[in-house]
Amino acid sequence: MAILEKDIESACCKLAKAAGWLTYKFVSVNNRGVPDRLFIKEGVTVYVEFKAPNKRPTALQLKVHGEIRAHGAEVHVIDDIQAFQRIFKC
């Protein structure tokens, strides 16, 4: 059975919350392509786009990620729980 994006996102959010991260679903009305989640801890904000294993962001998502990074923010595309754990140290 294939692992779904929502399952990866849910598991990662649980890990992050247990490690003290504040997490929000990121929805920006009239702005498509924004990352799925915001994670905040100790003054650091990290954006995450969750994907099913081996799936890639759309061209629009990559453009928006680039815009966010150009303003100094961190954006990650996560398609497995272990990658999330390495980045977030949880």
N, C-alpha and C positions, 0 to 999 in steps of 0.2 A: 504494500500500500504506500502510495506517495505521500511525502510530508507536504502539508499545505503551508502557504505563507502565513495564514492566520495562526497556525499552531506554533510556528517559529516565533512570531511576534508575541504571542501570549506567554510562551515559556521565557523569552528574554525579558519581558516586562516583569514577570515574577522574580526572576533573578536580580534584576536591577533594583526593584523595590526592597528586596531583602538586603541588598548591599547599600541601601541608603539613598538611592537615586530617586528623584521626583520624576515622574513620567506623565506625559500628556500626549494624547492623540492630536496630531497637527492637522487641522482643517482650515484652509484659507479660502474663504468664499471668493469666487471669481478668479482664483489663481490656481490653475491646474498644475500638476507636476511637482508640488511641494512634497518633501519627505513625509513618511508616515508618522513618525514620533519625534518628540523632543525629550531629552533626558537632561536633568539639571542636578548638579551636586557641587557643593563647595565653590560656587561662583563660575562653574564651567557648564556650558550648554553644548550639547552634542545632538545633531540631527541624524536620524536613521531612516533609511528606506529599506523596508523588509521585502524580500523576494523568496519565492519557492526555490529549492535547490536548482542551481544551474540556469536560473532565469536572469535576465538582464534588464536594467532600467530602460525606459523608452527614451527617445531622443529628447523629448520635452523635459523629462525628469533629469537627464544629464545636463541640459542647459540650465535648469533651475539650480541644481546642485552646484554647478560652476559659478553661478551668480552668488550663491550663499558663501561659497568658499572665497570668492573674490573680496568679500566683506570680512574675511578673517575667521569665519566660523568653520567648525569641523562637521563634515558630512560623511557617513559611512553607508555602504550598501551591504546588507547582511543577508546571507542565504543559508546560514547554519548557526546553531546555538554555540558551538565551540568558538567560532570567530567572534561572536558577541562577547563571550566570556574572556577571551584574550584582550579585546579592546577595552572592555569595561572593568576588568580585573575582578570578576565576580563568578 
